[in-house]
Amino acid sequence: MIKPQPAPIPRRLYPGRKYEAASTGNVAGRISYFVVAVVLGGGFGLALNDGQTRFENYLYAQISQPLDGIVYATAPAKTKPELELDAKAAVSYRISSNGREHVVYEKNIDGRMPIASVTKLMSAVVVLENKSAYDLDKAVFIDANAAAPDDVPVFGNLNYGQFYTVRQLLNLMLYYSSNDAAQTLAQVAGEDEFVARMNEKARALGMEGTVFYNPHGLDLSDGKANLSSVADLLKLTRYILESHPEIMSFSTQAGPYATENGIFSVKLWDGNKLIGGKTGYTVAAGGCMELVFENANRRRYINIVLGAASSEDRVAQMQKLVNFANSADK
């Protein structure tokens, strides 16, 4: 019995399309194309895989090599603005409200040189730390020896026979730089004893490059002069700010006359507050100035200039230092 065969599936034809029966040659050609594509694709894949392996090996070698053998890229260093001061020595020292300290500028800070009337800052320390001899309201007689030292401009020259309290003498000595006032205060305890105490205090504060011969800072006839350094005066000023801030207050209590080329001649920036300071000048010392100010961020700056060309020039050099300190405040 003959089994019926399923009907063939009709081939769908589309108008306009040519149909050819598959031949042995056509099949062989298609197989050849397929083989070539596989070979080329495989070769490309192998090359890609080999490149990836090489790159990974390179990265691993860079990561795993010793740290001292790695060359790191560094950002260019920031350049600080330069400051050229026409003075023998100087410093600007910042003390932040959190206690952090930073040298903003320094020049020859260990150089030992005459300091003229900046001496009187130490004289004030000796007076205030010897309360038994120096009651601030005690009246002191001005004798001939006390009235003898060289005069200072405008005000602060005392006359024989006058009386001043210790408080008044401190103000005259620190604001007007009165040599007569410094000499009078020293004579209360005895000048030799007073100067010895100045030197003892300097040693106690670690002011190794400092020596005092008198209480006012004038050059002596034998060529001697009170000597110190910016570094030592910085130690003294920090001590004053911590232990005797009234010394700075005395230095800013103006009398009936304004001083010339003093700390008030320096123009502070907006937000700055003058704390105090001291000036000095002799032929040997040149123009000297110390000025302490506080800015709006409660950062204090101790600024010291020694050995400027003149009294006028100490103001110009201090102005440059104050400007630099404010510009560098970060």
Rosetta blueprint (number, residue, H / E / L):
1 M L
2 I L
3 K L
4 P L
5 Q L
6 P L
7 A L
8 P L
9 I L
10 P L
11 R L
12 R L
13 L L
14 Y L
15 P L
16 G L
17 R L
18 K L
19 Y L
20 E L
21 A L
22 A L
23 S L
24 T H
25 G H
26 N H
27 V H
28 A H
29 G H
30 R H
31 I H
32 S H
33 Y H
34 F H
35 V H
36 V H
37 A H
38 V H
39 V H
40 L H
41 G H
42 G H
43 G H
44 F H
45 G H
46 L H
47 A H
48 L H
49 N H
50 D H
51 G H
52 Q H
53 T H
54 R H
55 F H
56 E H
57 N H
58 Y H
59 L H
60 Y H
61 A H
62 Q H
63 I H
64 S H
65 Q L
66 P L
67 L H
68 D H
69 G H
70 I L
71 V L
72 Y L
73 A L
74 T L
75 A L
76 P L
77 A L
78 K L
79 T L
80 K L
81 P L
82 E L
83 L L
84 E L
85 L L
86 D L
87 A L
88 K L
89 A E
90 A E
91 V E
92 S E
93 Y E
94 R E
95 I E
96 S L
97 S L
98 N L
99 G L
100 R L
101 E E
102 H E
103 V E
104 V E
105 Y E
106 E E
107 K E
108 N L
109 I L
110 D L
111 G L
112 R L
113 M E
114 P E
115 I L
116 A H
117 S H
118 V H
119 T H
120 K H
121 L H
122 M H
123 S H
124 A H
125 V H
126 V H
127 V H
128 L H
129 E L
130 N L
131 K L
132 S L
133 A L
134 Y L
135 D L
136 L L
137 D L
138 K L
139 A E
140 V E
141 F E
142 I L
143 D L
144 A L
145 N L
146 A L
147 A L
148 A L
149 P L
150 D L
151 D L
152 V L
153 P L
154 V L
155 F L
156 G L
157 N L
158 L L
159 N L
160 Y L
161 G L
162 Q L
163 F E
164 Y E
165 T E
166 V H
167 R H
168 Q H
169 L H
170 L H
171 N H
172 L H
173 M H
174 L H
175 Y H
176 Y L
177 S L
178 S L
179 N H
180 D H
181 A H
182 A H
183 Q H
184 T H
185 L H
186 A H
187 Q H
188 V H
189 A H
190 G L
191 E H
192 D H
193 E H
194 F H
195 V H
196 A H
197 R H
198 M H
199 N H
200 E H
201 K H
202 A H
203 R H
204 A H
205 L L
206 G L
207 M L
208 E L
209 G L
210 T L
211 V E
212 F L
213 Y L
214 N L
215 P L
216 H L
217 G L
218 L L
219 D L
220 L L
221 S L
222 D L
223 G L
224 K L
225 A L
226 N L
227 L E
228 S E
229 S L
230 V H
231 A H
232 D H
233 L H
234 L H
235 K H
236 L H
237 T H
238 R H
239 Y H
240 I H
241 L H
242 E H
243 S H
244 H L
245 P L
246 E H
247 I H
248 M H
249 S H
250 F H
251 S H
252 T H
253 Q L
254 A L
255 G L
256 P L
257 Y L
258 A L
259 T L
260 E L
261 N L
262 G L
263 I H
264 F H
265 S H
266 V L
267 K L
268 L L
269 W L
270 D L
271 G L
272 N L
273 K E
274 L E
275 I E
276 G E
277 G E
278 K E
279 T E
280 G E
281 Y E
282 T E
283 V L
284 A L
285 A L
286 G E
287 G E
288 C E
289 M E
290 E E
291 L E
292 V E
293 F E
294 E E
295 N L
296 A L
297 N L
298 R L
299 R L
300 R E
301 Y E
302 I E
303 N E
304 I E
305 V E
306 L E
307 G E
308 A E
309 A L
310 S L
311 S H
312 E H
313 D H
314 R H
315 V H
316 A H
317 Q H
318 M H
319 Q H
320 K H
321 L H
322 V H
323 N H
324 F H
325 A H
326 N H
327 S H
328 A L
329 D L
330 K L
